[in-house]
Amino acid sequence: MKTKRITDVVAACVLCATMCLTVTAAPLQKLTWDKNTWVAFDNTITATVDCPDPAATEWVKAHFADWYGSYAPKVASGKTGLTVQDGDEAYVAAVDANGMKIASRTLAGTRWAAYTLRQIAIAKRGTFKTEGMLLPTMNITDAPHLSFRAIHLCWFPEVRPQQIERAIRLAALMKFNYAIIEPWGMYKSEKHPWWPWPQANMTKDEVNRLVAIGKDIGITLIPQINVYGHASSSRGCTIKHSALDLHPEYEPLFEPGGWNWCLSNPETQRVLRELIAEMHENFGNPPYFHLGCDEAQRQTCPECVKTPNSELVLKHIAGLAEFVKSRGARAMMWHDMLIDKKDARWKGFVANGDSNATNLLARLPKDIIICDWQYSYDNMNETRKEWPTMTYFKEQGFSVACCPWMNDKSMKPMADHIVKIGGFGFIETTWHHLRGSDWQKMYMGAAHAAWGSPVSHEVSFQRSLRLIGQDMKVTDYLDTGFLNYQVPPSWWISN
């Protein structure tokens, strides 16, 4: 039997693969196992769940039955003698010839333990079809680095609902506990049917279904509406506008050009509040609501320019944040307009604010969560350890989350920095890159960072996709792998 500290077990780090496990790098946490001693993980053993919440045992029993069918281990409640460290999501798991033990303080911790064991288990050898699973003899102690761990997902017109479901399920399997869903003209509002594209497939029924799935697998869905910039619900490079291209009669709600909402029009506040209320309720009234606010431009309409821009923006955002609060949730927003791009302190960091940024930030409600997106544009291999913009927001009295993107080498340093300054959490943005190796890079790097462990390059991403495919009972070629097509259909079209 070999025992190693977690920091020494990069090759044994199991996040989402046959032999990889997400564990934190805290020196007191450890994994011990014997990869040469494999034991049955089937209906001949009993999995004992030690958790104060009786729902934990029932959850494991139901999901083991779903995952493993007739060869699912028996599941029972009981004392295991295992000691769980502090934290609602911490867990301990042990496997030997006598069976399996899981100890945790909450259902959440029990879920993470079950996911970890599922990702390590392999099919018994020497049979034509699976007749049971195997696990190595082992002991695991695990807990997340950060309590708020989110994936940000964009629902574009080109994205099928199945792709969103796969992304949500995979995030939960990798132990993210929140998913921010941003509809790019795809939320089928009943209150304002002119707002989305006609083919919008983010219907109320579909949202209800995904929210229910998320509740079961341990990931809370958070809605987002861009209440300032990105009002076109489209990428700026396309010059598309989900509302004005098809319904020009609603032009007064938007700035000329349509990129911003018109902040001087009282109808804008009314419409946005109605959309926020509709989405928030549809999402099951989660504890957060994201207001967007990135990459906004200065107001130019003849009414807006009558009021100083910072006053207009402050009134608009503060009013909507207060409305979100009245619904029992906290508002979140992107950071970039809140720091002056000409301030030498922020050279090399994402900053889109003007000289009024400091004043605007000082007057915003302090219960808004600032989502600081830093993408290392000049150096995607950046590994800096200090992130001054995040420290700045924290010092100004705000909760702040770090938000990387494709800069995977920055993910763990960002997470470590947020822990160091007592920040709020971690949000991995994905935008239009939720495909192929980019998808793998983002999910793998972010999941490890949020749990505090270095990324193992031995991790098998494809096995995780197959596990969630099994959960979805996929039958369509498009719902396999990390690309829809091996060869883009356009390649076969003759000119």
N, C-alpha and C positions, 0 to 999 in steps of 0.2 A: 504494500500500500504506500503510495507516494503522497506527501503533503507539501503544498506550495502556497505562498502568499499570492493573492489575486494579481498583484503587479507583475508576478513572474509567469503568469499563466495566460499569455497572449494566445498561444496555440490552442489552449483549452477553453478559450472564451466562447461560450455558446450564446449567440444572440438569436439566430434564426436558421440554424442549420443542423446537420446530422450530429456534429460534435462540437458545437460552439455555444457558449452560455453568457448572457449579459450579466455581469457582476460589477460592483463598484470597485474602485481602486483604493478604498479606505483600508489602511493597514490591518485593522482588526477583522476584516471580512476575509473569508477564505473558502476555497473549494478543495476538497480532498476526494480523490477517486482512484479507482483501479481500472484502467481501460482494458485490462486483460481478463477481468472477471465480470462477465455479463450474466444478468439474471432475468428470469421471465417477468414480463410486464403484461399479464393477461389475466384471465378469470381464475387462475390458480392462486392469486395473491390478493391481499386486502390493502387498500390505501386508507390509512387512518388520518383524518383531518381534525386538527386541534385548533379551533377558532371559536371565540365567544359568540360569533354570529352563526346561528344554526343554518342560515341560508347558504353558507359557504359549503357545507357538506352536500347539500342538495344540488348546488351548482356543479360541483365536481362530479357527482353521480350522473347528472343529466348530460353533461358534456363528455364524460368518458364514454357513456353509452352511445352518444352521437358520433364520436371520433372513432371508437374501436368496435362498436357493434357487439356481437355475441362473445367476443373475447375481451371485453372491457373488465378491468379489475373490479372487485367488489369494493364498495366505499362505505366507511363507517365513521362516526364521530367518536372521539376519545382523546385521552391524554397521551401525548407522545414523549414527554420528558425533554423535548427540544426547547432551547431558550431562544426567543426572538428578540432582536435588538429593537431600539426605539424606532417609532415611525409607523404610521398607519399602513404603509404599503410594504413594509419589511416582511420577509418570510424566511423560513428555514425548511429545507427538504432533505430527506435521507432515504436511500435505497439500499437494501441488502437482500440476502436470500430469504429473509423472513417477511419481506414486503416493503411497503412504501409509507413514509410518514411526512406529513405537511403540517407546519405550524405557522400561524400568522395571527395578527390582531384583528384583521378585517377581511371581508369578502374580497376586497381589492388585492390584498396580499396573497390570498389563496389563489386567485385567478393567475397572478404572475407566476406563482409556483407551478401551477398546472400547465401554463404555456411553456415554461422552461423545460419541464419534464417531457412535454410533447415534442419539443424541438430536438431533444437529445435522443428520444426513442427511435429505434430502427426495427424493421420487420425481422422476424425470425428467419434464419437462413435455411436453405435446403428444401424449400417447398415450392410448388408451382404457383400457388396463391398464398396470400398472407394468412397465417394461422395464429398470429399473436405477435407481440412486440418484445424487444429486449432493451434493457437499460444497464449501464455499468453500475457497479457498486460505488456509491458516492455519498457525500454530504455537501450541501450547498447553504451558504449564508448570503443573503442578498437584500439590497435596499436601493432605492433610487437616489441619485445625486440631487435632483430637484423634484419638488412636489407637483409643479405645473409643467407638463411636457406635451406640447401641441404640434400637430402637423397642420399647415395651412394649404388647403386644396382649392383650386379654381375649377368651377364648372362652366366650361366653354360650350358653345353650340356644337363643337366637334366632339365633345366628350359624351360617351354613352353612360347611362346610370350605372351599368355594371362596372365600368371603370372606377367610378366614384366609390361604389361599394367595395371593390377590391382594395382601393387605397385606404379606406377606413379600416377594413378588417386587417390588412397588413400592418397598419399603424398600431392597432391594439395588440396584435401578436408580438410586435416589437416593444410593447409596454409603454406606448404613448397613452395618455389618459384624456386628451382633448383633441378635437379636430375642428379647425375653423373652416367653414364652407363659404366661399365667396362666389356668388352666382353672377356670371358675366352675361347678363341679359337672359338668364335661363330660369329665374324663379317665376312661376306662373301665378302671379298675384290675382286674387279675385277682387280685391278692392280697387286695384288700378291695372286692368288688363292690357293697357297700352304700354306699360313699362317694359315687358320682356319681348324677346323675339317671338314671332308666331309659333315656331316649332319648339318652344320651351318645354322641356321634359322634366324639369324640377318641380313637379306637381306637389300639391299638399299631401296626397296619398303616398307619393314616393318619399317625401321628407319624413312623414310619420313612420314609414317602414324602416328607413335608415336610422332614425332616432331610436326606435325600438331595438334594432340590431345593436346599436352602440351601447344602449343601456345594459343589454345582456352580456356583451363581451368586454365591457369596462371602459368605454370611451365616450365622453360627452361631446355632442356636436354643438358648436357655437356658430350662429349666423353672422354674416357680415353684409353691410350695405355701404357703398362708397358715398358718403354724404357731402363730399366737397369735390375734389378732383376725381377723375375717372368716371364722371357722371354719364359718359357715353356707354358704359358697360361693355366696352370693347378696348382692345389694345390700340394705343394712339397711332401706331404705324399703319393701321388698316383704314382709318378715317370712317369707320362704321359707327353708327349710333342706333342702339336698340329702340329708342323712342322716336327721335326726330326723323330718321330715314323713312319711317313708315307713318308717323303721326306728327307732321309739322305743326299741327294746331297747339301742341304743348311747348312750343318754343319759349314762351315767357318764363317757364320754370328753369331755363338754362341760360348760361352766358352765351353770347354770340360765339358760334363755333361748336358749342355743346360740351366742351371738356369739363367745365365746372357747372355745378348747380348755381342758380342765381340766388345769392344770399340776401338780397334786399327784398325779395318777393315773399310776403308772408305765406303765400300758397305753397312755397317750397318747404317751409317748416311743417305745414299741415300734412302735405303728401308724405314727407319722409317719416314723420311720426306714425302715420297710418301704416306705412310699409314696415317700419320697425316693429310695431305692435303685432302686425300680421305674421311676420317671420318669427318673432320671438315666441309667440304662442304656438305656432306650427312646430317649432323646434323643442317644444315641451318646457318653455320658460327656463332656459339654462341660466347659470349665475353670471354669465358674461355676454356682451354683445359688442362686436367689432364695428367701429364707425369708419374704417379706412382712413382717408385724409392724406394719402401720400401723393406726391407729384402734382399738387394743385398749382394753379397759375393765379396771378393777381386778377382781381375783378376788373372788368372793362366796360360793363354796361352803364348807360347814362344814369341809372338810379344808384347802382352800387358805388360808383366813384364819388358820390356826394358824401359818403361816410369813410373815414380812415379805414384802410383795409384791415388792420389788426383789430379794430373795434367790431367790424362786421364779422370777421372770422371768430372772434371770441364769443360774441353773442350767439352765433350759429352753433358752434361746437358745444359750448357750455349748456345751451338750451337743450340740445339733443342728449347730452350726457345726463342732465337732470331728468329728462324724460325716461331714459333707460333705467336710472336709479329708482324712479317711481314705480317701475315694473319689477323691482327687486333684484336688479342685476347691476354689474359694473361695466362701464364703457371702456373699450380699448381703442387705441388709435396708433397709427404709424407716427414715427418721431420726426421725419425729415424737415417739416416746416417750422419746427420748434427750436432749431439752432441756426444761427446766421452763417450762411455759406462763405461770407467774407471774414469771419472770425478766424484768426490764425490758429486758435486752439484746435480747430476741427479740420485743419488741412490734412487731406488724405482720408477723411471719413465722409460718409454720406451726409450732406447737409444741403437743404434747399430753402431755408428760411432767409428772410431779409433782416434789416436792422431793427425791426420791431419784434423779432423772434423772442428775445429775452423777456420783454414786457408781456408778450402773449403767454409765454410759459408761466410766468409768475402769477398770472391771474386765472389760469385754468383751474377747474376743480381738482383738488389733490387726489381724489379717488379714481381719476382716470388712469388706466394702466398704459404706460408708454411702451410701445413695441418698437425697439431700436433695431432697424435693419442695417447691418453692416456687411457688405458683400465683397470686400477686398478686391474691388474692381481692378486696381493696378497690380495686384499680386495675389492670384487665386491660391497660391501656396503659402500664404502668410500664416505665421504661427505666433503672432504677438501675444503676450500674456496680459496686457493691460488694455482696457477699452474705455478711454476717458469720457466718451459721450454717455455711456451707461452710468458711469460714476457720477457724472454731472446731473443727470435726471434724478438719480437716487438722492443726491445731496440737496436737490431742490424740493424734496419731499414726496416724490412720486414712486409708485411701484413701477419697476422697469423689467422688461423681458428682453433677452438677447434673441436676435432673429437672423441667423445665417441663411445662405442659399446653397450655391454650388461650391463655396469655399470650404471644403470638408476639413482641411487642416486647421481651420480656425474654430471649428465647432467645439472641441473639448476645451481649448483655452477660453472661449467665450463662456461656456457653462461654468468652468472653474471660477472665472471672474465674477459671474453673477452670484455664485455661492459665497465668494469672498466678501462682496459688498452687501450681502443680504438682500439680493434682488428677488424679483417675483418668479421668474421661470424662463422657459426655453420654448421658442417657436421656430420650427423649421419650415421655411417657405419653399414652395415647389413651382409655382407659376405655370408656365407652359412646358416645363421640362419633365413632367411625370411620365417618363417613358425611357426604355432602354437602360444603358449604363448610368445615365444621369439619375434615374429613379433609384437605382441601387446605391449610388454614391450618396445621395441625399438622405435616404432612409437609414442606411448603415451608419454613416458618420454621425447623424443626429441622434439615433437611438443610443449608440454607445456613449456619446457626450452627455446626454441627459441622465444616463445611469452611471456615469463617472468612470467608464473603462475605455482603454485604448481600442481602436478598431482592429479586429483580427482580419487579415486578408485571406484566411482560410475559410471564412464563412461562406456557406452555400446559399446565396440569395434565392436560387430557383426552388429550393425545397420549401421555403416559406410560401412562395407563390402557389406551389402545389397544395400545400396544407389549406390555404384559404380557398383555393379552387374546390377542394373537397368539401369544405364547409358550405360553399355556394352551390355545390352540385352542378358545376359548369358542364356544359355539353357543346359549347360553341368554340370553335378554333380561335376566335377573336379574344376570348377570355382566358387565354393561356399565355404563358411567357410574359416578358416585359415589353414586347412590341406587338401591335395588332397584326402586322404582316411581316413575314420574312423578307419578302420582296415587295416594295410599294406597287400597288396596282398600276400607277401611272407609268411605271417602267415598261409595261407591256402594251401601252397605247402607241400606235404608230402615228407618226406625223405625216 
